[in-house]
Amino acid sequence: SFTHLPVKVIPSHAFEGLRDAFIIEISQSDSLERIEASAFDSLPTLSEILILNTKNLLHIEDGAFRNLPRLKYLSICNTGIRQFPDLTQIFSLEAHFILELCDNLRMTTIPQNAFQGMNNESLTLKLYKNGFEDIHSHAFNGTKLNQLILKDNKNLRWIHNDALRGATGPDVLDISSTALESLPSYGLEAIQVLNATSSYSLKRLPPLDKFSSLLEAALTYPSHCCAFRNLRTEKQNSLLSIFDNFSKECESTMRKRTNEVLEDSYNTSLWSAEKNMYPFATDEETSPYSYSAIFDDSEMTGFDFEYDFCQPKILTCTPEPDAFNPCEDILGYSFLRVLIWFINILAIAGNFTVLLVLITSHYKLTVPRFLMCNLSFADFCMGLYLLLIASVDAQTSGQYYNHAIDWQTGSGCSTAGFFTVFASELSVYTLTVITIERWHTITYAMQLDRKLRLRHAVPIMLGGWIFSILIAVLPLLGVSSYMKVSICLPMDIETGLSQAYILLILVLNVVAFIVICACYIKIYIAVQNPELVAANKDTKVAKRMAILIFTDFTCMAPISFFAISAAFKVPLITVTNSKILLVLFYPVNSCANPFLYAIFTKAFRRDFFLLMSKLGCCKSRAELYRMNYFSAYTSNCKNGSSATAPHQAPQPL
């Protein structure tokens, strides 16, 4: 052992006098800067070389390790070398060789044919905690890899597709805690153990048929285990189907490791009979239970011959999918895929039409019209959310496990989540304001000085917009999260703050519903009061609003119920079943609202046909509406009604 060496250079043949040495260790040397060629040359008994904690060692010349027939362990750790050391002239004759390169932070690449001279029967490469950024094509050419450990190479982002070409193995591959974004498509067939924990950039896996020998996988994301779960089922069913005609033998016999015969008396007698029939045949040709006679070699792969003959190897994968991310597509059920397209198209088309007609109408923008515009915009955003979910589901159908991480951690899911929370809260807020405005208008119908004006409604709705945006932004800032589930709703309640956030939203929605109910009870009482002379149009609008709002909250009631139970960590419904609520209840009001409060009204139809006439369509219908409106206006003038110009007449809808 050489510690604290005062020299800067280890020259050629420096250890020539140590031909009988078994271990050479160089460590804790701050002076050492270079190791020359042939420094470790022709040392017939040397089995271990350790170069440790020499941070100023910058260069190991080519050919520094030569003709070391008994070498079985080489460790170069915590040095300052920049280039990968030359290992091609070691020529070790040992069956098992271990190479350890670690904590060499300035070494950035593994070049082609880096291990070509290492022809051992079993090679273990422990290449961890280095500065590797990429691994070149044919880097492991000519090796028989047992273990390839690349863990904790924080900057390792790329392995060439042909990096393992020319190599046999590896049986074990460890890429945990790396920045790899993909695995090579060639050379994965022999891998039995794959460790990819804390590899957060590895969001997609190669085609599953590449992992033909995989038995154990420790991954980063649960969704990737869904892929291996399906692979395991298919492979196991395929293997077990081979034995359909041999179930009795499988139950009572054990296979010998020689894989030639079954040690069963009944089978032995059958074999003897066959021997008498074919005296010149070989054992494998005569035995009815000879495995090479029954199965092809390809059919026998996947079985652990040290255990029961009929017991295939079972692929295990961690982490297992959890309740929030089951092994299914985004929408889960096939019928939901059809319904969500129908609902989101209606929501987008209906609300866009209402917005267009109300905004382009030449009639005066009243408070009800202004509030309806806000509600239409909120429902339009809900339609956009459904469109995003439906589109991604269609693109990833059947292979969501390979897209789950990109979707749930990317900007797409965050955008969808923002849209749905913003739309939901703005819709509830606007419905509450609409109800209060209707109650106020009917209650104080004869007191024009107390009537709600547009200058009052604008700051009220501005407050609603600020509140809705704030609530929708909080999950993007770490309060709950849109990444928890595939449908991008803020279902993360792991922290107290996240749980409080969810409960706040649900409680506010319940309070809004109570306020709306109270207002409509008062409206009903006011309309029944003979002393109160309310305008007929206000009464009709109030009834229409009641249908609209109770439809909305009837749709939201089951969602609120199950959401509150889940917020208290007592879920009464699974994520899979909650997707039914998402499609059938959550957005239905956004689809129905434009029809309930606008499209089915005469005022909207009039505005719609007037708009179409400007585009050169439906001119006769538009003219008819103009004549009817002018006749009604003339009649009102004769009866002493307020003479308001037709183009300025206030319209509730």
NORMOUR-V775300 format. One record per pair of residues at least 4 apart in sequence whose ideal C-beta (glycine too) atoms are under 8 Angstrom apart, sorted by the first residue. I is the first residue (numbers start at 1). J is the second residue. Records with the same first field share a line. If there is no record, write none. Layout:
I=J + J
This chain:
1=23 + 24 + 25 + 27
2=24 + 25 + 26 + 27 + 29
3=25 + 26 + 27 + 28 + 29
4=28 + 29 + 30
5=10 + 26 + 29 + 31 + 32
6=31
7=31 + 32
8=31 + 32 + 33 + 34
9=32 + 33 + 34 + 35 + 36
10=14 + 26 + 32 + 34 + 35 + 36 + 39
11=36 + 39
12=36 + 37 + 38 + 39 + 41
13=38 + 39 + 41
14=36 + 39
15=21 + 24 + 39 + 40 + 43
16=41 + 42
18=24 + 43 + 46
19=42 + 43 + 44 + 45
20=45
21=43 + 45 + 46
22=45 + 46 + 47 + 48
23=46 + 47 + 48 + 49 + 50
24=40 + 43 + 46 + 48 + 49 + 50
25=48 + 49 + 50 + 51 + 52
26=32 + 50 + 51 + 52 + 54
27=50 + 51 + 52 + 53 + 54
28=52 + 53 + 54
29=53 + 54 + 56 + 57
30=54 + 55 + 56
31=56
32=54 + 56 + 57
33=56 + 57 + 58 + 59
34=57 + 58 + 59 + 60 + 61
35=39 + 51 + 57 + 59 + 60 + 61 + 64
36=61 + 64
37=61 + 62 + 63 + 64
38=63 + 64 + 66
39=61 + 64 + 65
40=46 + 49 + 64 + 65 + 66 + 68
41=66 + 67
42=66 + 67 + 68
43=67 + 68
44=69 + 70
45=70
46=68 + 70 + 71
47=70 + 71 + 72 + 73 + 94
48=71 + 72 + 73 + 74 + 75
49=65 + 68 + 71 + 73 + 74 + 75
50=73 + 75
51=57 + 75 + 76 + 77 + 79
52=75 + 77 + 78
53=77 + 78
54=78 + 79 + 80
55=78 + 79 + 80
56=80
57=79 + 80 + 81
58=80 + 81 + 82
59=81 + 82 + 83
60=64 + 76 + 81 + 83 + 85 + 86
61=86
62=86
63=86 + 89
64=85 + 86
65=71 + 74 + 85 + 86 + 87 + 89 + 90
66=89 + 90 + 91
67=89 + 90 + 91
68=90 + 91 + 92
69=91 + 92 + 93 + 94
70=92 + 93 + 94
71=90 + 92 + 94 + 97
72=92 + 94 + 96 + 97 + 98
73=97 + 98 + 100
74=87 + 90 + 97 + 98 + 99 + 100
75=99 + 100 + 101 + 102
76=81 + 85 + 100 + 101 + 104
77=100 + 101 + 102 + 103 + 104
78=102 + 103 + 104
79=103 + 104
80=104 + 106
81=85 + 104 + 106 + 107
82=106 + 107 + 108
83=107
84=107 + 109 + 110 + 111 + 114
85=101
87=99 + 114 + 115 + 117 + 118
88=113 + 114 + 115 + 116 + 117 + 118
89=117
90=117 + 118
91=117
92=97 + 118 + 120
94=120
95=120 + 121 + 122
96=120 + 121 + 122 + 123 + 124 + 146
97=118 + 120 + 122 + 123 + 124
98=124 + 126
99=115 + 118 + 123 + 124 + 125 + 126 + 127
100=126
101=107 + 125 + 126 + 127 + 128 + 130
102=126 + 127 + 128 + 129 + 130
103=129 + 130
104=130 + 131
105=129 + 130 + 131
106=131
107=130 + 131 + 132
108=131 + 132 + 133 + 134 + 155
109=132 + 133 + 134 + 135 + 136
110=114 + 127 + 132 + 134 + 135 + 136 + 139 + 163
111=136 + 139
112=136 + 137 + 138 + 139 + 141
113=138 + 139 + 141 + 142
114=139 + 140
115=123 + 125 + 139 + 140 + 141 + 142 + 143
116=141 + 142 + 143
117=142
118=123 + 142 + 143
119=142 + 143 + 144
120=144
121=144
122=144 + 146
123=143 + 144 + 145 + 146
124=145 + 146 + 147 + 149
125=140 + 145 + 147 + 148 + 149
126=147 + 149
127=132 + 148 + 149 + 150 + 153
128=149 + 150 + 151 + 152 + 153
129=151 + 152 + 153
130=153
131=153 + 155
132=150 + 153 + 155 + 156
133=155 + 156 + 157 + 158
134=156 + 157 + 158 + 159 + 160
135=139 + 156 + 158 + 159 + 160 + 163
136=160 + 163
137=160 + 161 + 162 + 163 + 165
138=162 + 163 + 165 + 166
139=160 + 163 + 164
140=145 + 148 + 163 + 164 + 166 + 167
141=165 + 166 + 167
142=166 + 167
143=167 + 168 + 169
144=167 + 168 + 169
145=164 + 167 + 168 + 169 + 170 + 171
146=169 + 170 + 171 + 172
147=170 + 171 + 172 + 174
148=169 + 170 + 172 + 173 + 174
149=172 + 174
150=156 + 173 + 174 + 175 + 178
151=174 + 175 + 176 + 177 + 178 + 195
152=176 + 177 + 178
153=177 + 178
154=177 + 178 + 179
155=179
156=175 + 178 + 179 + 180
157=178 + 179 + 180 + 181 + 201
158=180 + 181
159=163 + 180 + 182 + 183 + 184
160=184
161=184 + 185 + 186
162=184 + 186
163=184 + 187
164=170 + 184 + 186 + 187 + 188
165=186 + 187
167=187
168=190
169=190 + 191
170=190 + 191
171=190 + 191 + 192 + 193
172=191 + 192 + 193 + 195
173=188 + 191 + 193 + 194 + 195
174=195
175=180 + 183 + 195 + 196 + 199 + 202
176=195 + 196 + 197 + 198 + 199 + 218
177=197 + 198 + 199
178=199 + 201 + 202
179=199 + 201
180=199 + 201 + 202
181=201 + 202 + 203 + 204
182=202 + 204 + 206
183=188 + 202 + 205 + 206
184=188 + 206
185=206 + 207 + 210
188=206 + 210 + 211
189=210 + 211 + 212 + 213
190=213
191=211 + 213 + 214
192=213 + 214 + 215 + 216
193=214 + 215 + 216 + 217
194=211 + 214 + 216 + 217 + 218 + 219
195=217 + 218
196=202 + 217 + 218 + 219 + 220
197=218 + 219 + 220
198=220
199=219 + 220
200=220
202=220
203=221 + 405 + 406 + 409
204=402 + 403 + 405 + 406
205=224 + 227 + 402
206=210 + 211
208=227 + 228 + 230 + 231
211=217 + 228 + 231
212=301
213=301 + 302
214=228 + 231 + 315
215=313 + 314 + 315 + 316
216=315 + 316 + 317
217=224 + 225 + 228 + 315 + 316 + 317 + 318
218=317 + 318
219=224 + 225 + 317 + 318 + 319
220=224
221=225 + 319 + 404 + 405
222=226 + 319 + 320 + 321 + 322 + 325
223=227 + 321 + 325 + 327 + 400 + 401 + 404 + 405
224=228 + 317 + 401 + 402
225=229 + 317 + 318 + 319 + 320 + 321 + 327
226=230 + 321 + 327 + 400 + 401
227=231 + 401 + 402
228=232 + 315 + 317
229=233 + 317 + 321 + 327
230=234 + 327
231=235 + 315
232=236 + 314 + 315 + 317
233=237
234=238
235=239 + 302 + 312 + 315
236=240 + 312 + 314
237=241
238=242
239=302 + 303 + 312
240=244 + 310 + 312
242=295 + 299
243=247 + 250 + 310
246=250 + 294 + 310
247=251 + 310
248=252
249=253 + 262 + 264 + 267 + 289
250=308 + 309 + 310
251=310
252=264
253=262 + 263 + 264 + 267 + 309
254=262 + 263 + 308 + 309
255=259 + 262 + 291 + 305 + 308 + 309
256=260 + 261 + 262 + 263
257=305 + 306
259=291 + 292 + 305
260=283 + 284 + 287 + 290 + 291
261=267 + 268 + 271 + 283 + 287 + 289 + 290
262=267 + 289 + 309
263=267 + 268
264=268
265=269
266=270
267=271 + 288 + 289
268=272
269=273
270=274 + 288 + 289
271=275 + 286 + 287 + 288 + 289
272=276
273=277
274=278 + 281 + 286 + 287 + 288
275=279 + 281 + 286
277=286
278=285 + 286
281=285 + 286
282=286
283=287 + 290
284=290 + 292 + 293
285=290 + 293
286=290
287=293
288=293
289=294
290=294
291=295 + 300
292=297
295=299 + 300
296=300
297=301
302=312 + 313
303=309 + 311 + 312 + 313
304=311 + 312 + 313
305=309
307=311
321=325 + 326 + 327
322=326
323=571 + 574 + 575
324=484 + 485 + 491 + 575
325=404 + 485 + 486 + 575
326=332 + 574 + 575 + 576
327=401
328=332 + 400 + 576
329=393 + 396 + 397 + 398 + 400
330=389 + 392 + 393 + 396 + 400 + 407 + 486 + 487
331=336 + 337 + 340 + 389 + 390 + 393 + 579 + 583
332=336 + 576 + 579
333=337 + 579 + 580
334=338
335=339
336=340 + 579 + 580 + 583
337=341 + 390 + 393 + 394 + 397
338=342
339=343 + 583 + 584
340=344 + 386 + 389 + 390 + 393 + 583
341=345 + 390
342=346
343=347 + 386 + 583 + 587 + 588 + 590 + 591
344=348 + 383 + 386 + 387 + 390 + 587
345=349 + 383
346=350 + 383 + 591
347=351 + 379 + 380 + 382 + 383 + 386 + 587 + 590 + 591
348=352 + 380 + 383 + 384 + 387
349=353
350=354 + 379 + 591 + 593 + 594 + 595 + 599
351=355 + 376 + 377 + 379 + 380 + 383 + 590 + 593 + 594
352=356 + 380
353=357 + 594 + 599 + 608
354=358 + 372 + 376 + 594 + 598 + 599 + 604
355=359 + 373 + 376 + 377 + 380
356=360 + 611
357=361 + 598 + 604 + 607 + 608 + 611
358=369 + 372 + 373 + 376 + 598 + 607
359=373
360=611
361=369 + 607 + 610 + 611
362=610 + 647
363=369 + 607 + 647 + 648 + 649 + 650 + 651
364=647 + 648 + 649 + 650 + 651
365=369 + 370 + 454
366=370 + 454 + 650 + 651 + 652
367=371 + 437 + 452 + 453 + 454 + 456 + 457
368=372 + 434 + 437 + 541 + 652 + 653
369=373 + 651 + 652 + 653
370=374 + 454 + 457 + 458 + 461
371=375 + 430 + 433 + 434 + 437 + 457 + 461
372=376 + 434 + 597 + 598 + 653
373=377
374=378 + 426 + 430 + 461 + 464
375=379 + 427 + 430 + 431 + 434 + 593 + 597
376=380 + 593 + 594 + 598
377=381 + 426
378=382 + 422 + 423 + 424 + 426 + 427 + 430 + 468 + 590
379=383 + 423 + 427 + 589 + 590 + 591 + 593 + 594
380=384 + 423 + 590
381=385 + 419 + 420 + 422 + 423 + 426
382=386 + 419 + 420 + 423 + 424 + 427 + 587 + 590
383=387 + 587 + 590 + 591
384=388 + 419
385=389 + 416 + 419 + 420 + 423 + 488 + 587
386=390 + 583 + 587
387=391
388=392 + 412 + 415 + 416 + 419
389=393 + 416 + 487 + 488
390=394
391=395
392=396 + 403 + 407 + 412
393=397 + 400
395=403
396=400 + 402 + 403 + 404 + 407
399=403
400=404 + 407 + 486
403=407
404=408 + 486
405=409
406=410
407=412 + 413 + 486
408=413 + 482 + 483 + 484 + 485 + 486 + 488
409=413 + 483
410=414
411=415
412=416
413=417 + 482 + 483 + 486 + 488
414=418 + 476 + 482 + 483 + 488
415=419
416=420 + 482 + 488
417=421 + 472 + 475 + 482 + 488 + 489 + 490
418=422 + 472 + 473 + 476 + 482
419=423 + 472
420=424 + 488 + 489
421=425 + 468 + 471 + 472 + 475 + 489 + 490 + 505
422=426 + 468 + 469 + 471 + 472
423=427 + 590
424=428
425=429 + 467 + 468 + 471 + 472 + 505 + 508
426=430 + 464 + 465 + 468
427=431 + 552 + 589 + 590
428=432 + 508 + 509 + 512 + 556
429=433 + 464 + 467 + 468 + 512
430=434 + 461 + 464
431=435 + 512 + 516 + 548 + 549 + 552
432=436 + 512 + 515 + 516
433=437 + 457 + 460 + 461 + 464
434=438 + 545 + 549
435=439 + 515 + 516 + 519 + 520 + 545 + 549
436=440 + 515 + 519
437=441 + 452 + 457
438=442 + 519 + 523 + 538 + 541 + 542 + 545
439=443 + 519 + 520 + 522 + 523 + 526
440=444 + 450 + 452
441=445 + 451 + 452 + 538
442=523 + 526 + 527 + 532 + 534 + 538 + 539 + 542
443=522 + 523 + 526 + 532
444=450 + 451
445=532 + 533 + 534 + 535 + 538
446=532 + 533
447=451
452=456 + 457
453=457
454=458
455=459
456=460
457=461
458=462
459=463
460=464
461=465
462=466
463=467
464=468
465=469
466=470
467=471
468=472
469=473
470=474
471=505
472=476
473=477
474=479 + 480 + 501
475=479 + 480 + 481 + 482 + 490 + 492 + 501
476=482
479=497 + 498 + 501
480=484 + 490 + 491 + 492 + 493 + 498 + 501 + 502
481=490 + 492 + 498
482=488 + 489 + 490
483=488 + 492
484=489 + 490 + 491 + 492
485=489 + 491 + 575
487=578 + 579 + 582
489=582
490=498 + 501 + 502
491=502 + 566 + 575
492=498
493=498 + 499 + 502 + 566 + 567 + 569
494=498
495=499
496=500
497=501
498=502
499=503 + 567 + 569
500=504
501=505
502=506 + 563 + 567
503=507 + 564 + 567
504=508
505=509
506=510 + 560 + 563 + 564 + 567
507=511
508=512
509=513 + 556 + 560
510=514 + 560
511=515
512=516
513=517 + 553 + 556
514=518
515=519
516=520 + 549 + 553
517=521
518=522
519=523
520=524 + 542 + 546 + 549
521=525
522=526
523=527 + 542 + 546
524=528
525=529
526=532 + 534
527=532 + 534 + 539 + 542
534=538 + 539
535=539
536=540
537=541 + 652
538=542 + 652
539=543
540=544
541=545 + 652 + 653
542=546
543=547
544=548 + 596 + 597 + 601 + 653
545=549 + 597
546=550
547=551 + 596
548=552 + 593 + 596 + 597
549=553
550=554
551=555 + 589 + 592 + 596
552=556 + 589 + 593
553=557
555=559 + 585 + 586 + 588 + 589
556=560 + 585 + 586 + 589
557=561
558=562 + 581 + 585
559=563 + 581 + 585 + 586
560=564
561=565
562=566 + 571 + 572 + 573 + 578 + 581
563=567
564=568
565=570 + 571 + 572
566=570 + 571 + 572 + 573
573=577 + 578 + 581
574=578
575=579
577=581
578=582
579=583
580=584
581=585 + 586
582=586 + 587
583=587
584=588
587=591
588=592
589=593
592=596
593=597
594=598 + 599
595=599 + 600
596=600
597=601 + 653
598=604 + 653
599=604 + 605
600=604
601=605 + 653
602=606
603=607 + 651 + 652 + 653
604=608 + 653
605=609 + 625
606=610 + 625 + 629
607=611
608=612
609=613 + 618 + 621 + 622 + 625
610=614 + 622 + 625 + 626
611=615
612=617 + 618 + 621 + 622
613=617 + 618 + 619 + 621 + 622 + 623
618=622
619=623
620=624
621=625
622=626
623=627
624=628
625=629
626=630
627=631
628=632
629=633 + 646
630=634 + 646
631=635
632=636
633=637 + 646 + 649
634=638
635=639
636=641 + 642 + 643
637=641 + 643
644=648 + 649 + 650
645=649
